[in-house]
Amino acid sequence: MTPSLILVLAIGVLFATGVYLLLERSLTRVLIGFILIGNGANLMFLVAGGRAGGAPLTGTTPPDQMSDPLVQAMVLTAIVITLGLTAFVLAMAYRSWQLHGHDEVQDDLEDRRVARHAARNAPAFEDSDTEESGETLDDEASQVFDETDGDGDGETDVRDVGRPEKDVPPAGSTSAERGEGR
């Protein structure tokens, strides 16, 4: 079964409107947003469940004509979750109305303090290596600065790094192999 375009559009409108209302400051609008998203989820489960069929009871309906019982269980679960969220947000809105005379959510003072602190310390967390310097990564990698370089220019060609000099014995050799006598 292919879902009806009207049902798919209705699901999209319910979810979009619900998300928009969740982003408001009024708790009653947040409550309506929760309800719309819950209804959109229920409709989505029903559309995804396929065609309607007989009761999913063994022995009463042939298996090819049964409806999917998982969809029904998920819709019932979504209804219970939406009911619980509705009761919780409704209680919060009622308590806010009792205390303040409105149901608008106020800014948290701790959030403001953290935001000011983060803005003040933002330069300490900036990475100067990520700034655009004009050179590519390959250009920077081809130039290696070696403080022990004897010619004084401080630059070492990458091709010379890792090659032992002719007079230096290999690492791990004994003093007899190096020519050191007693």
C-alpha positions in Angstrom: 0.0 0.0 0.0 1.3 3.4 -0.8 0.5 6.2 1.7 -1.9 8.9 0.7 -0.1 12.2 -0.1 -2.7 14.0 2.1 -1.7 11.9 5.1 2.0 12.5 4.5 1.4 16.3 4.2 -0.7 16.2 7.4 2.1 14.5 9.3 4.6 17.1 8.0 2.3 20.0 9.0 1.7 18.5 12.5 5.4 18.0 13.1 6.4 21.4 11.8 3.7 23.3 13.7 4.5 21.3 16.9 8.3 22.0 16.6 7.5 25.7 16.0 5.3 25.9 19.1 7.9 24.0 21.2 10.3 26.9 20.6 8.0 29.5 22.1 8.3 30.8 25.7 4.7 30.3 26.7 4.1 26.9 28.4 0.6 26.7 26.9 2.1 26.9 23.4 4.7 24.3 24.4 1.9 22.1 25.6 0.0 22.4 22.3 3.3 21.7 20.5 3.7 18.4 22.4 0.2 17.4 21.6 0.6 18.2 17.9 3.9 16.2 17.7 2.3 13.3 19.5 -0.7 13.3 17.1 1.8 13.5 14.2 3.7 10.5 15.5 0.5 8.5 15.9 -0.5 9.3 12.3 2.9 8.4 11.1 2.8 5.0 12.8 -0.6 4.3 11.2 0.6 5.3 7.8 3.7 3.2 8.1 1.7 0.2 9.3 0.2 -0.5 5.9 -3.2 -1.4 4.9 -6.1 -2.1 7.3 -6.8 -5.7 8.0 -8.6 -8.0 10.3 -8.1 -8.4 14.0 -4.6 -9.9 14.8 -6.0 -12.8 16.8 -4.8 -16.3 16.0 -7.5 -18.5 14.5 -10.1 -15.8 13.7 -8.4 -14.1 10.7 -6.2 -15.7 8.0 -2.6 -14.5 8.4 -2.4 -12.7 5.1 -5.5 -10.5 6.1 -4.3 -9.6 9.6 -3.3 -6.0 10.4 0.1 -5.5 12.0 -0.3 -5.5 15.8 3.1 -3.8 16.4 1.7 -0.6 14.9 -1.2 -0.7 17.3 1.0 -1.2 20.3 3.3 1.7 19.2 0.3 4.0 18.8 -1.0 3.1 22.3 2.5 3.7 23.7 2.7 7.1 22.0 -0.7 8.0 23.3 0.4 7.2 26.9 3.6 9.1 26.5 1.8 12.2 25.1 -0.7 12.0 27.9 2.1 12.0 30.5 3.9 14.9 28.9 0.6 16.8 28.7 -0.1 16.3 32.4 3.5 17.4 33.3 3.6 20.5 31.2 0.0 21.4 32.2 1.1 21.2 35.9 4.2 23.4 35.2 2.1 26.0 33.4 -0.5 26.0 36.2 2.3 26.4 38.9 3.9 29.2 36.9 0.6 31.0 36.6 0.1 30.7 40.4 3.6 32.0 41.2 4.1 34.7 38.5 0.7 35.5 37.0 1.9 34.3 33.6 3.2 31.1 32.0 6.2 32.6 30.2 9.5 30.8 30.7 12.1 33.3 32.0 15.8 33.2 31.2 17.9 31.3 33.7 20.4 33.6 35.6 23.0 30.9 35.6 22.8 30.6 31.8 23.4 34.3 31.5 26.4 34.1 33.8 27.9 31.1 31.9 27.4 32.9 28.6 29.2 36.1 29.8 32.0 33.9 31.2 32.3 32.0 27.9 32.4 35.3 25.9 35.1 36.7 28.1 37.3 33.6 27.8 36.7 33.0 24.1 40.1 34.3 23.0 41.8 31.8 25.3 40.2 28.9 23.4 41.0 30.1 19.9 43.4 28.0 17.9 46.0 30.1 16.1 47.0 27.1 14.0 43.7 27.1 12.2 43.9 30.7 11.0 44.5 31.3 7.3 48.2 32.1 6.8 48.3 31.9 3.0 50.5 28.8 3.0 49.2 25.4 2.3 49.7 22.5 4.6 52.2 20.9 2.2 54.3 24.1 2.2 54.4 24.2 6.0 55.3 20.5 6.1 58.2 20.9 3.7 59.9 23.4 6.0 61.2 21.8 9.2 62.8 24.1 11.9 65.8 22.4 13.5 67.3 24.3 16.4 70.4 22.0 16.4 71.2 22.8 12.8 74.8 24.0 12.6 74.6 26.4 9.7 72.5 28.9 11.6 69.7 29.4 9.2 67.4 27.2 11.4 65.9 25.5 8.3 66.4 21.9 7.4 65.4 20.2 4.2 63.0 17.4 4.8 65.0 15.1 2.6 68.0 15.4 5.1 65.9 14.5 8.2 66.5 11.0 9.4 69.8 10.4 7.4 72.8 9.7 9.6 75.9 11.7 9.0 79.0 9.8 7.8 81.1 10.3 11.0 78.3 9.4 13.4 78.2 5.6 14.3 74.8 4.0 14.3 72.8 4.0 17.5 73.2 1.0 19.7 76.7 0.1 18.7 79.3 -0.8 21.4 82.3 1.2 22.2 84.6 -1.3 20.5 82.6 -1.0 17.3 82.8 2.8 17.5 86.6 2.7 17.7 86.8 3.9 21.3 89.8 2.2 23.0 90.7 1.9 26.6 
